[in-house]
Amino acid sequence: MNHAKLKAIAREYGTPVFVVDHDVIRSNYRAFKKHLPRVQAYYAVKANSAPEIVRTLYKIGASFDVASMPEFKLVYDNIRHLPAKERQDFIWDKIIYAHPIKANQTLIELDQYKPLVTYDNYEEIRKIRKYAPHAGLVLRIKVPNTGAMVELSSKFGADPGEAVKLIKAAHDAGLTVEGISFHVGSQTTNFQNYVQALQVASGIFREAWSRGFDKMIQLDIGGGFPAPYDENVRPFKELAATLNAEFDRLFPKKVAILAEPGRYMIATAGTAVAEVIGKADRDGKRCYYINDGVYHTYSGIIFDHCKYPVKAFKKGPTQICSVFGPTCDALDTIGLAEQLPELKLGDLVYSENIGAYSAASSTYFNGFPPAKVVHINM
Ligand SMILES: *Cc1c(COP(=O)(O)O)cnc(C)c1O
């Protein structure tokens, strides 16, 4: 993001400030569509649930992946006033409830919308039959998450060997299973995870069709599309070419393909700007204290296993510094090896590519509120 613009925003709104550039969101969405023309993108709202982001993505044609009732309502309330087809189609087209485990109360509230929901076990079939009998189902399977930055396969996903039994069980309970979903792990730079998952999914489709489950027509390839945090991440174009070849090889045209990109859509659209509020030399190392940290916009360091290099607007020879957040907790450490020039109190620092899983899990810990959020180019 443009430096002068970031500094002007920090001056106008104060710090810490979290800037979301909607031009970048739109360009990420367009690149996704362009390179994966067969795939409808359901933005995973948990990556950053600002309603402004939902509206921008809706306007350019995105659908949404939600995983809680508040997320469902957030999307529903921000899009439903816009032109809709028949309600059931509209919801299935625009929202998937992609959490395999849902509380009874959530199912009760969801049922009126005839939602599309994921499941991965027998207990969930019983719950859905009882509390959300109008839901359509998508079976989440477990696939290799090798090398992903955030692993998900230990928490969710039916064993592929059990898949057809679970489809039959839902069918026997009077429910309709419409497809298969998986998640290869977040920030997946090992593209073979997708290839393996697609092969497993294709085998399950074939077996299900041969058993007469011909309502199975949706393939949900989940999230995991990597953001370009560093030069080791191979271009999205390359991943897309691999995926497109596998789609054509393994899935007949009757299979509708959807994906749930979270990080990919939003990571590069967010920039955090903070201010140096303290400075000390400890054990021969320069330490800067800034007014944003891991309980706030930098929360992804903890929850997302992510790194966000801290940069200064100021030029000059750099040294290796520690950068800490504002709270009393030593865990509130942004980096122990940041390359920064000599900074004064009041100088601004920033981190780029911090749009995903950052502000989303900011807290009020120690009395420090989350950074202000400023949306630009809406
Ligand atoms: C978190 C999540 C996503 C988004 O994952 P990214 O790696 O951010 O793309 C998609 N689908 C489900 C079910 C998730 O839990």
PDBQT file of the ligand as one rigid body, heavy atoms in Angstrom, charges set to zero:
ROOT
HETATM    1  C1  LIG A 401     -10.993 -21.663   7.863  1.00  0.00    +0.000 C 
HETATM    2  C2  LIG A 401     -11.730 -22.393   6.811  1.00  0.00    +0.000 A 
HETATM    3  C3  LIG A 401     -11.641 -21.974   5.479  1.00  0.00    +0.000 A 
HETATM    4  C4  LIG A 401     -10.708 -20.891   5.013  1.00  0.00    +0.000 C 
HETATM    5  O1  LIG A 401      -9.425 -21.366   4.967  1.00  0.00    +0.000 OA
HETATM    6  P1  LIG A 401      -8.215 -20.533   4.299  1.00  0.00    +0.000 P 
HETATM    7  O2  LIG A 401      -7.055 -21.400   4.533  1.00  0.00    +0.000 OA
HETATM    8  O3  LIG A 401      -8.170 -19.228   4.982  1.00  0.00    +0.000 OA
HETATM    9  O4  LIG A 401      -8.538 -20.387   2.854  1.00  0.00    +0.000 OA
HETATM   10  C5  LIG A 401     -12.405 -22.640   4.548  1.00  0.00    +0.000 A 
HETATM   11  N1  LIG A 401     -13.220 -23.659   4.897  1.00  0.00    +0.000 NA
HETATM   12  C6  LIG A 401     -13.337 -24.078   6.179  1.00  0.00    +0.000 A 
HETATM   13  C7  LIG A 401     -14.256 -25.196   6.485  1.00  0.00    +0.000 C 
HETATM   14  C8  LIG A 401     -12.575 -23.483   7.169  1.00  0.00    +0.000 A 
HETATM   15  O5  LIG A 401     -12.659 -23.928   8.424  1.00  0.00    +0.000 OA
ENDROOT
TORSDOF 0
